[in-house]
């Protein structure tokens, strides 16, 4: 993949690649059985993007990591210096036992903050990569602009931003609005994007039978973790929208 646009929905072939991956390459990412969850493709994809676009020893920030499996895998396999920004207050129904997670991952730095608050502990131009997995969908639409601006602030020129976002490709209107707002991320004047062959519209995703979506069984489980305002009266296909961007070098 070279520089270009990355805005696409994961497909079944990415999931098949995870199923076929040798056990020795999974690190801590896939210790749980692969059950057709979105994170079964999102975590390996975030891991792969950092390894592909960042040098060994890169400084990586994960937003709202919960249990930081991707960070630990990158630290072990790629020598990354890993930081997690998460208050562990259960936002998005995530974990709340910060002390236990800190003790379990002593080589990862934890900062009790939310990206979008412009916390000075997250210094400007300080990370080679800023990533999130299954986080952005839990934010209010009104929070997205500040969140994105803060991501751009803390990533280094030449560094990357990557988000894997749970979305419904079948509406309702607030989900269509979310996808449109996320499409605006790659229009930021200080960003270019990644992977020229990975551009997909919502309309294309709706018509693509290969888009990876939750099965009805996993959809029922996902409901327990989804944003509380989500309408569950109608079954909808839930997919992973993947967005990759690179911060431009200063002339």
N, C-alpha and C positions, 0 to 999 in steps of 0.2 A: 504494500500500500504506500502510495506517495501522498504528497499534500493535495488536498482537495476537500470535498464536502463529506462529512460523516453525519448522516441523519437518517437512520434506517431502523427497521423493526427486525429483531432476531428471527431467524427461520429455523425450521426443524433440523436442517443440516448442521447448524451450530450445536444443537442438542445431541445429535448423533455423534458429533466429534467428541463431545464430553463423555458419552457412553463408551466410545471406542478408545479413549485415552488410556495408555498404560498406567497402572497403579502408581508407578514410580514418578510419574510426571504430575500427579495431582496435588502433592504436598498436603497442606492442611485445608485446601479449598473444598475438597469433595469427600471428606470423611463420612458425612452423612450419606445414606443411600440416595441415588438419583431417582426422584419421584415425579419429575415433570414440573417442578417449581420454576418460577422465573429466575430465582437466584442460582439455579443449576446451570444456567447459561450466562447470567450476568456476572457472577464472580469470576469464572474463568476468562470472560471477555475483558473485564477490567484488568485482570492480571496480565493478559496477553498484550493489551494496548500499552501498558506501562513498559513491559519488557521490550516491545517493538520500537517505541518512540523515545525511550529514555535510556541514558547510559547506566552502566552498573554503578551502584553507589548513589543513585539519584535520591534526592529528598522528595518524599511523597507525602501528601496530606490526604487522608480519607475523612470525608464529612459524614457524621452520623454512622460510624462503622458498627455500632453495637459490639458484637464479638468480632474482633478485627482479623478475620481469617485471611483476607486478601493481603493485608499489611504483613502478617507473619510470613506468608508464602513469599512475598517479595523480599522481605528481609533475609530469609534463609537462602533463597535461590539466586537473588540478584544483588545482594548486599545493600539494599535500599535503607536509607535513614527514614524511618516511618513515624508519622505524627497522626494522631486522631483528634478531631475536633468534635466533641460530643459532651453534653451536660449529663447524660444518663438520667434523665428525668422521666423516661417512659414515653417521650414524644413519638408519635407514630407507633405506639405500643411496643417500643424497643425496651431493652433491658434497663434496670435501675441500679444494679449492684456494681457501682463504679469501682469500689475498692477490690472486689473479687476479680474483676476483669483486669485491673491494673496489676494485681499480683500474678495473674496467669500469663501476662505478656510483659515481663519486666524490661524488655529491650525496645519497647515502643513508647514514645512520648504521648501522654494524654493531656489535652488542654480542655478545660471545662468551659466551652463556649459554643455558640452557633455561628456558622458562617453567615454573613449578612449583618452582623453586629459591628463589624469593622474593629475587632478586638486587636489592640496593638501587640499582643503576644503573638499574633500571626502577622509576621512582618511582611512588608511590601516586597515583591519580587524575590521571594525566598524559597519557593518550591519548584521543582522540575515538573511535578505533576500534581494536580488536584482532581480527586475522583470521588464519586458517590455511587452507591448501589442501592436502589429501592428506597430512596430518601426524598427526592424532590416532590413526588406525588403527595406527600404528607404536608406540604407547605401550602399556606394560603396563596392564591394567585397574586394578591397584593404584595407578598413578600419576595416574589421571584426576581424583580428588578434589582433590589439591594443585594440579594443573595448572589446573583450573577456578577454584579459589579465587584463584590468582595472577592469572588473567585478570581476575577481578572486582576484584581489588586495584588493578591498574594502569590500568583504564579509568576515565575521568571519569564522575561522575554525569551522566546524560543521554547518555553515549556508548554505542557498540554493540560487541557481540562477535559474530563470525560464523565458523563453521567449516564447511568442505566436507569430508566424510569418506568414504573408500572403504569400502564394506561389502558383504558378501554378503547378499542378501535371501532366500537359500535355505538358511540355516544354514551351518555346524553350530552346536552349542549355544553355543560361545564367541562367535560372531558375534551371535546373538540376545541374549546377555548384554551385549555391547558396545552394541548399539542401545538396550537398556533403560537402561544406565548413562548414555548420552548423553541419553536422554529426561529423566533427572533434572536435567540441566543447567538446563533452563528452569524448574525448580521452586525455584531458589535464592531465598531471601527478599529479596535486594537486586536482583533482576532482574524485569523484565517482558519481553515478547517482541515480535517484529515480524511484520507481515503476517498479519492474521486469516484470510485465505482460504488460507493455506498450512499446513494441519495434516494430516498423513497418518500412519496407523499402519503398522506393518510388514505386517500382514495385508492392508491395502488395497494396499500396494505390490506384494505378491506376486500379487495378482489383476489389477493394472492393466497392460494390454498396452502402454500408452504410456510406462511408466517406461523411462528411458534406461539401458541396460546395455551392457557391453562385448560386442562380437561375439566369436565363438569365436577368430578370428584375433588380435584385440587382447587377449583373455583370456590367450592363450599368451604374449604379450609382457609383459603385466601381471604374470605369475607371477614374472618376473625381479626385479621391484621390490616385490613384496608382502611383508608381514611373514613372516619365515622359519618361524614356527609354523603358517602357514596350510596347510590340508590340500588338496593339489592332486590327490588321487586321484579326485575327483569334480568334474565341471564344475558351477559355480554361477554365477548371474547376479550381476555386480558392479555396484553402483549408487553414485551420490553422494547421501549423506544431508546435507542442508543445515540448519543450526541457527542461528537468529538471535535475539539477545537485546539488551535495552537496560537499562543500569544506572539504577536509580531515582534521581531527584533527592532530595537530603536535604531533609526538611520544614523 
